[in-house]
Amino acid sequence: MSCVHYRFQSRLTYDSLQFEGLNITVGELKRQIMRRERLKFCQLKISKAQTDEEYTDDDALIPKNTSVIIRRVPAAGLKSSNRRFVGHQAGPSAKSSQTGDSSLLSLEQLLKTENLAEAKASEEDKLKAVMYQSSLCYYSSR
């Protein structure tokens, strides 16, 4: 059995992938790694470990006993589902995201409400108020 040694760019150790024959195509290596690592909705960029030369053609052959480095990149055409907290802002925006219902509380009123779970407001405004209220103890200037 032949093998290719691979590691993800973020890892320190190499794993081995066994296959039949003298070489394996880049496309087949990607499929086997994605199946083995249980990866979904991403593309893999494969480059030689010694020269950092990237394999761009899925039909290119990788000889046995080669070491490669794998990078995960978001799949083309898919939106990233990662959301990041941007940090603490100076204060809430004065604009409230009301849906036109006048019975909903404004964001300013919501910031002073103690029981946000039962407050009559949109979910978005409730979440903004929760984020703002939870950070008040860290900023004593407010």
N, C-alpha and C positions, 0 to 999 in steps of 0.2 A: 504494500500500500504506500502511496505517495502522500505527502502532506504539504500544506502551506501554513506558515506561521503568520498570524495576524494579531494586531492589537488596535484598539480604538485609541485615538489621539489623546484622550483623557486618562487612559489607563497606563499602568507601569509595566504590566506583565503581558506576555504573549500567550495566545491560545493557539491550538493546532486544529486544522480542519483536514481530515483525511479524504482522499478520493482515489479513484482508479485511473491509471495511465501515467504518462510522463508530464502532462501539463493540464491546466484547467482554464476555461475561458473566464474572463472578468465577469460576464453576466451570470454564469453558473456559480461563481464564487460569491457574488452578491446575494443570489437567491438562497444559497446554503447558509450564509452568515445571518441573513434576515430571519430565516426559519429557526436557526439554532439560538439566536439571541432574542427571538420573539419580538422583532421590531415591526412597527406598522407606520404607515404614512410618512416615510422619510426616504431619502435617496442616500446612497453610499458613494463616497468618493474614495477611490483606492489609489494609493501611491506606493512606490518602492521605498522600503525603509532606508536603504543605503543612499539613494540619490534624490529622494523626494520627487521623482518624476511621476506624474499622475497618469494613470491608465484612463484614457478618454473613450476608447472604443470597447464596447461590450464583447466584441468578438476577438479581442486581443488575447493571446495565450500567456499564462503565467506558469513558468516552469516549476517543477516540484522542488521542495525545500527552500522556497523563496520566502522572505519576510516582507510583509506589507503593513501599511498603516491605513486604518479606516477612519474616515470622517463622516459623521452624520450631518446631512443638510435637509432642510424642510423640502417636502415634495413640491414640485412645481405645480402651480395652480391651486394649491390648498392654502387657506388662511391659517396662520399660526394661532393655536388656541392658548398660547402662553399669555398670561396677563401679568403685568408688573405693577406694583404699587409705586407711584411716582414720587412719593415722599410727602412730607407735610407741607401744605400750602399755608399762606399767611392767614387765610380764613375762607369760609365758604363763599361761593359766588352768590351774588345778590339775585341772580336769575334762578328761578325755580322751574323745575321741569314738570309743570302741571299739564294735565291732559285736557284742560278746558273745563274741568269740574270745579265750580266755585266753592264746594263744600270741603275740599281738601285744604289742609293746613299748608301755609307757605313754609319754605325752608327755614326762615328766621324764627318762626313760631315753633317749628319742629325741634330746633336746636335747644330750646328751653323746656321741652316736654320731657318728663321723667319716664313715662311708660311708652316707649316707641312702638312696642308690639301692637298695642291697641289704638294707636293714633291713626287718624284718618288722613293718610298721605300716600303718595305713590311709593312703591318699593325702592325706586331709585333715590328719592329724597330721604327715605328712612335709612338707607345704607350710607348716604352722605352724612347724615346726622350722627349715626353710630360711629363712623370713622372720626368725625370731628370731636365728638364727646369723649371718645376713648383716648384721644391724644391730649386732652386738656390737662391732665395731671402731669404731663411731661413738660409743659410750657407754662410756667408760673406767671408769665407776663400777661395772661388773658384774664 
